[in-house]
Amino acid sequence: MGNSSRFPIPDSRFPIPDSRFPIPDSRFPIPFFDQSYVDISNNIMSEFTGEEWVKIRETLADDPTKYGLPKREYGSVVLGSFNIRKLGRVTNRSPETWDFLAHVCKHFDLLAIQEIMDDLSGFQELKGRMGSEFGTIVSDRTGVFPNEPGLGERLGFIYNLSMVQRGEVVSDISFDRTKVLETLARNYDQINQAILPYVDYLKELDQWNSNQLGKRPNNPNVRMPVFLTFARQPFCVSFRIVGHPGTNPYEFMAVNAHLYFGNYISDRRQEFDALMAWILGRFIEHDRAYYPNFILLGDLNLDFDNPTTDRYRIEKQIKMFNAEVRGEANVNFPFLDPHPATNQVLRTNARFTETFDQIGLFNWDQRLPTYKEHSSMGENPRGPDYGVFNFVELFSDALYNRGVSELSLSEKKTFFRRFEHEVSDHLPLWLRLPLPD
C-alpha cells in the first residue's frame, strides 16, 4: 500500500487559530502521482501508458475545477458517491490508476462507494494511498448467498477523520419477514403466475444435475409483479459532521445503495420505491431513530434517460413524500433538477446518457438544503452546491486535445474501452454543505 504522506491534501475549512488545518497555498497544485510508480508501469497491463497518465495529471493540475472536481473550500464539507467498477483485486488496476482514484477520493469528506468486490485488497489499497487521515467501514458481501455462485458485492464508506465521526448504529436495510409474507399473501395469484417458468427451470435443473445429459438449462428471466426483497441490501451507517468548536454537528444516517438494474424498468422502479418507503417510514418516526436525518448516496440505477418525462414521474413521488412529512421536514434530490449554473441535468454515467447515481436528503435539520432553495445552489462557495467530476472530458482533453463530443464514433469506441473497466463507467458525484454553524 502507498505511503499516505505522498498525497497530502491540506484541510482549508478551519480558521487559522486552529493550526491543525492550515489553509493551503493555491499556487502549488496537489500532486497525485508517485513518480516511482511510473518507472515500472511498462511491466503492468495498463489501459493508459505512463506517458498518458502524466498528460492527464498535467491537464487536471492546470484547471481542476474545469472538470468538476470539488476543491477544498474554507468552511465547507463535501459528501459524495462513486461506483468504482468492480473494485476488487489490487492487481486488476495499474499503480497509476490507484494513484488517480486516491487523488479523486481525497477530495471528499464522506464518500459512499459501490461495487466493492469480496476481495478487499483493492479497497484497502485505495484507503492506504489516501492516507491515515481517512477511516473506512464496509459491509459484508450482499447480492449472493454464501458459498453459491453469483456476483455479490460490498458497499463501503471512506471518511475524513478530522471532519466526520462514525456513530454507533450500522446496519443493512431489509424488509422483515412479516412484510414479505403480507406482500406474498396480497399478491399471491400474480406472483404464482410470474414464477411458474422458474419452477419449471428448477425441475429441469434437478434432472440435469442427476444425469448431466444434454445442455444445462438456462435460468429464465422472471418479471416479479411486486417488490419482495432487495437484490443487494443497502448499507446504513450513522455519521456526525463536526463543525467549528461550540457548534452543533450534522447528525444523519447515510444510506449507501446499489439498486438492481434488472431486465425490466419495473425491476428498477420497484427497488427505488421500496427503498424510499423504508427511509420515509424511519424518517417519519424520527423521535425514535438514532439520528433523525437520512442522506441517500448511491447508484440507484434510476430510470432518468429523459429528464423531461422521468423527472415529472419521480417528482410526483417526492412531492408525496413531502406531503406525508408536512411541517419542518423536507425531501430533496438535487440531481433531478438542472443545475442553476448551466441549466443542464448532470449525467453520472461515463457515456453521459443517464443519471443513475443520486444523492437524496431527508432532513429535519433546517440547516440542510431543501428543494425550495435549488435555484441558489452554487451561489456561496461554501455551499450548498452539487456536481460531478467529469474525468471522461479530462481524459479526452489530455489525450486527444479535444472534447468527447468532437471524437469520431470509432475514436469514442476505442476511447471508452480504455478506461471504463480500468477507472470506472460511472462518474463520482458530490454535494457540498457549509460546515455546521
TILO-324644 format. One record per residue (C-alpha): residue number from 1; z, x, y; chain. Coordinates in pm, 1 decimal, m for minus. Example, Ala and Ser with C-alpha at 12.3 -4.5 7.8 and 13.67 -1.06 7.14 Angstrom:
BEGIN
    n        zz        xx        yy  chain
    1     780.0    1230.0    m450.0      A
    2     714.0    1367.0    m106.0      A
This chain:
BEGIN
    n        zz        xx        yy  chain
    1       0.0       0.0       0.0      A
    2     m61.5     108.1     356.1      A
    3     190.5     256.0     590.9      A
    4     291.3      m9.5     842.5      A
    5     305.2     241.3    1127.0      A
    6     m70.0     290.0    1116.3      A
    7    m140.9     m50.8    1264.8      A
    8     123.6    m129.2    1529.4      A
    9      74.4    m436.3    1747.2      A
   10     338.2    m438.8    2022.8      A
   11     500.5    m775.2    2087.3      A
   12     445.9    m863.7    2452.1      A
   13     612.1   m1200.2    2463.4      A
   14     963.7   m1096.1    2567.5      A
   15    1060.4    m984.8    2918.9      A
   16    1125.4    m620.4    2987.0      A
   17    1508.3    m643.4    2982.4      A
   18    1464.0    m674.4    2606.0      A
   19    1336.8    m325.0    2531.2      A
   20    1269.9    m410.4    2168.6      A
   21     942.5    m572.7    2270.1      A
   22     764.9    m372.7    2541.0      A
   23     452.6    m514.3    2698.0      A
   24     153.1    m327.6    2553.2      A
   25     m80.0    m119.3    2765.8      A
   26    m406.9    m314.9    2765.3      A
   27    m606.2      m0.1    2843.6      A
   28    m576.4     112.1    2481.8      A
   29    m729.9    m105.9    2207.9      A
   30    m526.7    m165.7    1895.3      A
   31    m662.8      43.2    1604.6      A
   32    m712.5    m132.5    1274.7      A
   33    m874.1     126.6    1051.9      A
   34    m709.0     422.8     886.1      A
   35    m988.0     678.2     904.0      A
   36    m866.8     843.4     583.9      A
   37    m999.8     539.2     401.7      A
   38   m1348.6     571.7     547.4      A
   39   m1396.5     905.2     373.4      A
   40   m1353.2     750.1      29.0      A
   41   m1545.9     429.7      93.3      A
   42   m1851.8     553.6     m90.7      A
   43   m1651.7     555.5    m412.8      A
   44   m1576.3     184.4    m384.7      A
   45   m1822.4    m101.2    m408.2      A
   46   m1809.2    m241.9     m57.8      A
   47   m2030.2    m514.5      84.0      A
   48   m2025.3    m324.4     414.4      A
   49   m2062.0      51.9     432.8      A
   50   m1810.2     274.2     607.2      A
   51   m2050.9     316.7     899.8      A
   52   m2093.7     m58.6     930.4      A
   53   m1718.4    m110.9     937.8      A
   54   m1695.6     142.5    1220.4      A
   55   m1955.2     m59.8    1415.9      A
   56   m1755.3    m376.3    1351.5      A
   57   m1437.4    m209.1    1470.7      A
   58   m1600.6     m82.4    1788.3      A
   59   m1762.8    m417.4    1868.4      A
   60   m1432.9    m600.7    1828.1      A
   61   m1243.7    m343.3    2035.6      A
   62   m1493.8    m386.5    2322.1      A
   63   m1407.2    m755.3    2364.3      A
   64   m1162.0    m904.0    2108.7      A
   65   m1128.8   m1239.3    2284.9      A
   66   m1506.5   m1297.2    2277.5      A
   67   m1476.1   m1391.8    1910.5      A
   68   m1160.7   m1599.1    1946.6      A
   69    m907.4   m1353.8    1806.7      A
   70    m577.7   m1467.6    1964.0      A
   71    m442.4   m1192.6    2183.5      A
   72     m78.0   m1110.1    2232.4      A
   73      30.2   m1317.6    2530.2      A
   74     367.1   m1283.5    2700.6      A
   75     590.4   m1583.7    2633.1      A
   76     385.3   m1738.8    2351.2      A
   77     379.1   m1767.6    1973.6      A
   78      71.6   m1805.7    1750.5      A
   79      57.1   m2019.8    1435.5      A
   80    m243.8   m2019.5    1207.5      A
   81    m412.8   m2088.1     876.5      A
   82    m655.7   m1871.9     679.1      A
   83    m822.7   m1943.6     346.7      A
   84    m886.9   m1587.6     224.1      A
   85   m1129.9   m1640.2     m59.6      A
   86    m977.5   m1557.8    m399.7      A
   87    m706.6   m1327.6    m266.3      A
   88    m624.6   m1163.6    m597.4      A
   89    m653.5    m813.5    m739.2      A
   90    m631.0    m540.2    m479.6      A
   91    m931.4    m365.7    m636.1      A
   92   m1153.8    m667.4    m562.4      A
   93   m1179.3    m561.0    m198.0      A
   94   m1250.7    m228.9     m30.3      A
   95    m982.7     m46.2     171.9      A
   96   m1182.0    m115.7     490.4      A
   97   m1174.9    m487.0     415.1      A
   98    m799.1    m478.5     361.8      A
   99    m761.7    m297.3     694.5      A
  100    m971.9    m560.3     869.7      A
  101    m781.2    m851.1     714.4      A
  102    m446.3    m692.0     800.6      A
  103    m556.4    m635.2    1159.4      A
  104    m656.6   m1000.3    1193.3      A
  105    m341.9   m1137.5    1029.7      A
  106    m113.2    m928.5    1252.5      A
  107    m223.5   m1140.5    1548.5      A
  108     m35.0   m1438.6    1401.9      A
  109     338.7   m1503.1    1407.7      A
  110     325.4   m1762.7    1130.4      A
  111      18.6   m1767.4     907.3      A
  112     m43.6   m2004.7     616.5      A
  113    m272.9   m1850.1     354.7      A
  114    m463.6   m2037.8      84.3      A
  115    m639.6   m1920.5    m234.7      A
  116    m380.8   m1658.6    m331.8      A
  117    m450.2   m1584.9    m696.1      A
  118    m192.3   m1547.8    m974.3      A
  119    m231.6   m1170.5    m941.8      A
  120     m28.3   m1098.6    m627.8      A
  121    m138.6    m737.5    m580.5      A
  122    m388.3    m831.4    m307.7      A
  123    m137.9   m1045.8    m118.0      A
  124     115.4    m763.2    m143.3      A
  125    m144.7    m513.0     m24.4      A
  126    m219.2    m728.5     278.6      A
  127     150.5    m758.6     363.4      A
  128     201.2    m384.3     309.9      A
  129     m76.9    m295.3     553.8      A
  130      66.0    m537.2     809.3      A
  131     399.9    m357.4     807.2      A
  132     771.0    m411.9     761.5      A
  133     796.8    m634.5    1070.4      A
  134     642.1    m919.3     869.0      A
  135     800.8   m1129.0     595.7      A
  136     637.5   m1336.6     323.2      A
  137     703.8   m1629.6      95.6      A
  138     466.1   m1751.6    m173.2      A
  139     453.7   m2040.9    m417.5      A
  140     408.4   m2024.4    m791.3      A
  141      61.8   m2095.9    m925.4      A
  142     m49.5   m2456.1    m892.6      A
  143    m364.4   m2638.7    m999.5      A
  144    m349.4   m2544.9   m1368.1      A
  145     m93.4   m2595.9   m1643.9      A
  146      77.9   m2274.7   m1761.3      A
  147     m98.6   m2092.4   m2044.8      A
  148    m404.1   m2316.0   m2019.1      A
  149    m745.6   m2214.7   m1879.0      A
  150    m830.9   m2304.0   m1523.3      A
  151    m848.2   m2167.1   m1171.4      A
  152    m499.6   m2208.0   m1030.9      A
  153    m383.7   m2055.3    m706.4      A
  154     m77.0   m1990.8    m494.8      A
  155      m2.8   m2081.6    m133.5      A
  156     182.7   m1845.0      95.2      A
  157     312.1   m1771.7     443.4      A
  158     331.1   m1444.1     635.1      A
  159     557.4   m1448.1     940.0      A
  160     673.7   m1220.6    1220.0      A
  161    1039.9   m1147.1    1150.8      A
  162    1119.1   m1092.6    1520.0      A
  163     998.6   m1441.3    1615.0      A
  164    1020.4   m1661.6    1307.8      A
  165    1318.3   m1732.1    1085.6      A
  166    1290.3   m1898.9     746.6      A
  167    1525.8   m2188.4     674.2      A
  168    1697.9   m2286.3     351.0      A
  169    1453.7   m2550.6     228.2      A
  170    1146.2   m2450.3      25.6      A
  171     963.6   m2699.1    m194.6      A
  172     633.5   m2821.7    m322.5      A
  173     511.7   m3172.2    m233.7      A
  174     457.5   m3415.5    m517.7      A
  175     467.8   m3786.2    m590.5      A
  176     762.4   m3883.7    m809.5      A
  177     730.6   m4048.8   m1149.8      A
  178     824.0   m4393.0   m1018.2      A
  179     548.9   m4380.2    m756.3      A
  180     292.2   m4269.0   m1015.9      A
  181     396.5   m4545.0   m1256.6      A
  182     369.4   m4802.8    m980.5      A
  183      17.7   m4683.8    m893.7      A
  184     m84.1   m4693.8   m1261.8      A
  185      51.8   m5042.8   m1308.7      A
  186    m105.0   m5185.9    m992.0      A
  187    m445.3   m5033.3   m1067.8      A
  188    m439.7   m5042.2   m1447.1      A
  189    m780.9   m5203.2   m1507.1      A
  190    m963.9   m4977.2   m1260.7      A
  191    m800.3   m4660.6   m1391.0      A
  192    m858.8   m4757.4   m1753.6      A
  193   m1229.5   m4808.0   m1687.0      A
  194   m1258.7   m4481.1   m1496.0      A
  195   m1100.2   m4263.1   m1765.8      A
  196   m1293.1   m4403.3   m2065.0      A
  197   m1550.0   m4116.0   m2051.9      A
  198   m1259.7   m3869.2   m2063.5      A
  199   m1103.8   m4047.3   m2362.1      A
  200   m1435.0   m4011.5   m2545.8      A
  201   m1457.1   m3646.5   m2442.1      A
  202   m1112.5   m3566.9   m2584.9      A
  203   m1207.1   m3727.8   m2916.3      A
  204   m1526.0   m3520.5   m2931.3      A
  205   m1335.2   m3206.1   m2833.0      A
  206   m1076.0   m3258.7   m3108.0      A
  207   m1355.7   m3298.8   m3359.0      A
  208   m1536.3   m2990.3   m3230.5      A
  209   m1215.4   m2784.4   m3243.3      A
  210   m1166.8   m2882.0   m3605.9      A
  211   m1507.6   m2758.0   m3723.6      A
  212   m1661.9   m2555.6   m3434.9      A
  213   m2003.3   m2705.0   m3518.6      A
  214   m2269.4   m2751.5   m3255.1      A
  215   m2222.7   m2721.9   m2881.9      A
  216   m1879.8   m2760.5   m2726.7      A
  217   m1854.6   m3099.3   m2547.5      A
  218   m1883.0   m3094.5   m2169.3      A
  219   m1589.7   m3209.1   m1959.0      A
  220   m1709.1   m3526.0   m1777.7      A
  221   m1666.5   m3587.6   m1406.1      A
  222   m1404.4   m3857.7   m1369.5      A
  223   m1403.4   m4052.4   m1046.1      A
  224   m1048.7   m4178.3   m1005.9      A
  225   m1029.1   m4506.7    m811.3      A
  226    m684.6   m4425.4    m666.8      A
  227    m466.7   m4122.5    m598.4      A
  228    m221.9   m4020.6    m872.7      A
  229    m123.8   m3661.4    m801.4      A
  230    m244.0   m3355.9    m611.4      A
  231    m485.4   m3117.7    m781.3      A
  232    m280.2   m2839.5    m616.5      A
  233      70.9   m2915.7    m494.7      A
  234     109.9   m2845.2    m120.4      A
  235     382.1   m2593.5     m31.8      A
  236     652.6   m2683.9     220.7      A
  237     880.2   m2426.6     390.3      A
  238    1135.8   m2465.8     670.9      A
  239    1096.6   m2234.8     972.5      A
  240    1251.5   m2178.3    1316.0      A
  241    1066.4   m2016.1    1605.9      A
  242    1312.7   m1829.6    1821.6      A
  243    1261.2   m1801.9    2196.2      A
  244    1449.0   m1624.4    2471.5      A
  245    1828.7   m1599.1    2440.3      A
  246    2004.4   m1925.5    2518.8      A
  247    1705.1   m2149.4    2434.7      A
  248    1676.4   m2399.0    2151.8      A
  249    1429.7   m2288.7    1882.2      A
  250    1141.0   m2494.0    1747.8      A
  251    1251.6   m2620.8    1405.8      A
  252     995.2   m2761.7    1165.6      A
  253     876.0   m2792.5     808.2      A
  254     549.4   m2601.7     764.9      A
  255     320.2   m2760.6     506.2      A
  256      56.2   m2531.5     354.6      A
  257    m212.4   m2724.9     167.1      A
  258    m541.9   m2658.4      m7.1      A
  259    m664.3   m3005.9     m88.9      A
  260    m911.4   m3091.6    m362.6      A
  261   m1280.9   m3068.2    m275.1      A
  262   m1383.8   m3274.7    m578.1      A
  263   m1715.2   m3412.6    m688.6      A
  264   m1694.3   m3714.9    m461.4      A
  265   m1596.3   m3767.5     m97.7      A
  266   m1345.3   m4027.3    m219.2      A
  267   m1158.7   m3746.9    m401.2      A
  268   m1106.3   m3562.7     m73.9      A
  269   m1004.0   m3869.8     121.9      A
  270    m753.1   m3977.0    m142.7      A
  271    m569.2   m3644.8    m128.2      A
  272    m574.2   m3634.0     251.3      A
  273    m444.6   m3990.1     277.5      A
  274    m173.1   m3920.5      19.3      A
  275     m54.5   m3607.8     198.1      A
  276     m47.1   m3793.8     529.7      A
  277     154.8   m4073.8     369.3      A
  278     407.6   m3827.7     225.9      A
  279     452.2   m3634.8     550.6      A
  280     470.9   m3952.6     754.9      A
  281     730.9   m4104.2     522.6      A
  282     950.9   m3794.9     550.5      A
  283     878.4   m3767.5     921.5      A
  284     998.5   m4121.7     988.8      A
  285    1331.5   m4054.6     816.5      A
  286    1383.3   m3754.2    1043.9      A
  287    1755.0   m3814.9    1072.4      A
  288    1787.5   m3721.3     702.8      A
  289    1525.2   m3445.2     692.1      A
  290    1627.4   m3078.5     704.2      A
  291    1411.0   m3028.0    1012.3      A
  292    1263.9   m3334.2    1187.4      A
  293     922.9   m3192.5    1282.1      A
  294     631.6   m3113.4    1049.2      A
  295     334.5   m2882.9    1106.8      A
  296      47.0   m2901.8     859.1      A
  297    m163.9   m2586.1     823.9      A
  298    m432.8   m2553.9     563.2      A
  299    m770.4   m2609.1     407.9      A
  300    m779.1   m2986.1     384.5      A
  301   m1147.0   m2998.7     280.8      A
  302   m1167.2   m3271.3     540.6      A
  303   m1492.8   m3466.9     544.4      A
  304   m1588.9   m3382.4     902.1      A
  305   m1952.8   m3272.3     899.2      A
  306   m2044.0   m3544.0    1150.9      A
  307   m1774.8   m3535.4    1421.8      A
  308   m1903.3   m3849.0    1594.4      A
  309   m1858.3   m4083.5    1297.2      A
  310   m1597.4   m3893.5    1093.9      A
  311   m1365.5   m3845.1    1389.3      A
  312   m1361.7   m4219.0    1455.3      A
  313   m1257.1   m4288.1    1095.7      A
  314    m983.2   m4022.1    1094.9      A
  315    m867.6   m4108.2    1446.1      A
  316    m804.9   m4466.7    1335.1      A
  317    m561.0   m4332.3    1076.6      A
  318    m384.5   m4109.5    1328.0      A
  319    m350.7   m4399.6    1573.8      A
  320    m195.0   m4598.7    1290.0      A
  321      48.9   m4311.0    1229.5      A
  322     143.1   m4302.8    1596.6      A
  323     188.7   m4679.9    1594.0      A
  324     427.1   m4653.9    1298.4      A
  325     640.1   m4391.2    1471.6      A
  326     619.1   m4550.4    1814.9      A
  327     861.4   m4408.0    2058.9      A
  328     913.9   m4039.3    2115.9      A
  329     725.3   m3912.6    1809.6      A
  330     361.7   m3802.1    1802.8      A
  331      92.3   m3705.7    1552.2      A
  332    m167.2   m3461.5    1683.3      A
  333    m468.5   m3292.4    1516.4      A
  334    m624.1   m3086.1    1798.7      A
  335    m917.8   m2957.7    1590.6      A
  336   m1057.8   m3310.3    1558.2      A
  337   m1146.8   m3309.3    1928.4      A
  338   m1396.0   m3093.0    2119.5      A
  339   m1221.8   m2800.8    2283.0      A
  340   m1192.3   m2865.7    2659.9      A
  341   m1335.9   m2523.2    2746.2      A
  342   m1660.6   m2571.5    2551.6      A
  343   m1677.3   m2944.8    2483.0      A
  344   m1762.5   m2848.1    2124.5      A
  345   m1579.4   m2922.2    1799.3      A
  346   m1474.9   m2591.7    1643.1      A
  347   m1606.1   m2520.9    1295.1      A
  348   m1393.3   m2337.5    1041.0      A
  349   m1631.8   m2251.5     756.9      A
  350   m1844.9   m1938.6     774.2      A
  351   m2169.3   m2141.5     789.8      A
  352   m2048.5   m2341.2    1096.0      A
  353   m2113.2   m2679.8     932.8      A
  354   m1762.1   m2815.3     865.9      A
  355   m1407.9   m2827.9     997.9      A
  356   m1244.3   m2822.7     656.0      A
  357    m937.5   m2640.8     787.5      A
  358    m691.6   m2814.1    1017.0      A
  359    m360.8   m2782.7    1198.5      A
  360    m167.5   m3105.1    1244.2      A
  361     157.0   m3161.7    1434.0      A
  362     404.7   m3436.9    1351.9      A
  363     665.7   m3387.0    1617.2      A
  364     976.5   m3546.2    1762.7      A
  365    1026.5   m3235.2    1975.8      A
  366     879.7   m3322.4    2316.4      A
  367     806.6   m2955.8    2387.2      A
  368     528.1   m2954.1    2127.1      A
  369     180.2   m3067.2    2239.2      A
  370      65.1   m3426.3    2188.6      A
  371    m285.6   m3568.2    2164.0      A
  372    m247.1   m3707.3    2516.4      A
  373    m233.9   m3351.9    2654.0      A
  374    m550.8   m3238.6    2479.3      A
  375    m760.0   m3214.9    2795.7      A
  376    m526.4   m2946.7    2933.8      A
  377    m542.8   m2723.4    2627.1      A
  378    m607.5   m2363.1    2729.4      A
  379    m519.9   m2401.6    3097.1      A
  380    m199.1   m2199.1    3061.7      A
  381    m238.8   m1853.3    2899.5      A
  382      94.7   m1907.8    2723.4      A
  383     m36.9   m2227.0    2564.8      A
  384     m75.3   m2473.1    2429.7      A
  385    m422.4   m2375.1    2314.3      A
  386    m614.6   m2350.9    1988.6      A
  387    m919.9   m2180.3    1845.0      A
  388   m1082.7   m1993.6    1557.3      A
  389   m1153.1   m1625.3    1506.9      A
  390   m1529.0   m1616.6    1454.8      A
  391   m1569.4   m1295.9    1257.4      A
  392   m1915.1   m1413.7    1147.2      A
  393   m2052.7   m1371.9    1500.4      A
  394   m1864.8   m1043.1    1524.3      A
  395   m2037.1    m910.9    1211.2      A
  396   m2377.3   m1032.5    1330.0      A
  397   m2340.2    m875.2    1675.1      A
  398   m2218.8    m546.6    1526.0      A
  399   m2478.8    m513.7    1250.2      A
  400   m2785.0    m691.5    1393.1      A
  401   m2715.3    m666.2    1765.1      A
  402   m2775.7   m1041.8    1796.3      A
  403   m2602.7   m1368.2    1713.1      A
  404   m2620.1   m1557.3    1385.3      A
  405   m2842.8   m1828.1    1533.0      A
  406   m3105.8   m1562.9    1608.4      A
  407   m3128.1   m1438.5    1248.5      A
  408   m3415.5   m1545.5    1026.9      A
  409   m3346.9   m1753.5     715.9      A
  410   m3394.1   m1453.0     488.6      A
  411   m3165.9   m1241.3     708.9      A
  412   m2899.0   m1511.7     701.1      A
  413   m2914.3   m1533.3     322.9      A
  414   m2853.5   m1160.9     285.5      A
  415   m2601.9   m1153.2     567.5      A
  416   m2369.5   m1426.5     432.9      A
  417   m2382.2   m1284.0      82.5      A
  418   m2240.1    m955.3     209.5      A
  419   m1905.9   m1091.1     334.0      A
  420   m1837.8   m1444.4     205.8      A
  421   m1663.8   m1302.4    m102.8      A
  422   m1555.1    m966.2      38.4      A
  423   m1386.3   m1111.4     350.2      A
  424   m1394.1   m1492.3     323.8      A
  425   m1609.7   m1801.4     359.5      A
  426   m1352.5   m1957.1     595.3      A
  427   m1258.0   m1859.1     948.9      A
  428    m891.2   m1826.3    1049.4      A
  429    m778.8   m2094.3    1294.3      A
  430    m486.1   m2074.7    1534.1      A
  431    m257.6   m2273.3    1761.3      A
  432     m77.9   m2106.0    2049.9      A
  433     250.7   m2251.9    2174.2      A
  434     472.0   m2148.1    2463.7      A
  435     794.3   m1991.7    2344.7      A
  436    1081.9   m2240.0    2335.8      A
  437    1247.4   m2278.4    2675.2      A
